[in-house]
Amino acid sequence: MRTLPDKVTSTTIGGRAIQRDGHGYLVDPEDWDEAVAQHFALEEGVELTAEHWEILTFMRAFLAEHGVAPDARFVFRFLAARHGESQSEANRRFFSLFPYGYVKQACKIAGMRQPRAWSTG
């Protein structure tokens, strides 16, 4: 369920006021930077590693190129190709990095708006 736009809160991160919806996703993905990612990851209990950053960078590049957040399957394919793994191995790798899933953790930490539907992951 998508958060109502009138449920916006402000969080100060790196000296900037960042607007978030009622579930903690960015209202404006352009507000995202590494400090925002680190802050959101801390809230989610995720310690960002180089592998996390590869995924976040892929997601941000996809957003910049296509104007929308990548679907989970694109991220899983990216991981499979990057590590020469099967799709199921890539899925397991992903969920070891983001145990609460694509929407709940990866999209939030990558600075995506809350997806309209709770899709795979």
Protein Blocks (a to p, Z undefined) as FASTA:
>chain_A
ZZdfklcccddeehiacdddfkopafblmlpcfklmmmmmmmnopacdfklmmmmmmmmm
mmmmnopacdfklmmmmmmmmnopafklmmmmmmmmmmnojklmmmmmnopacdfbdceZ
Z
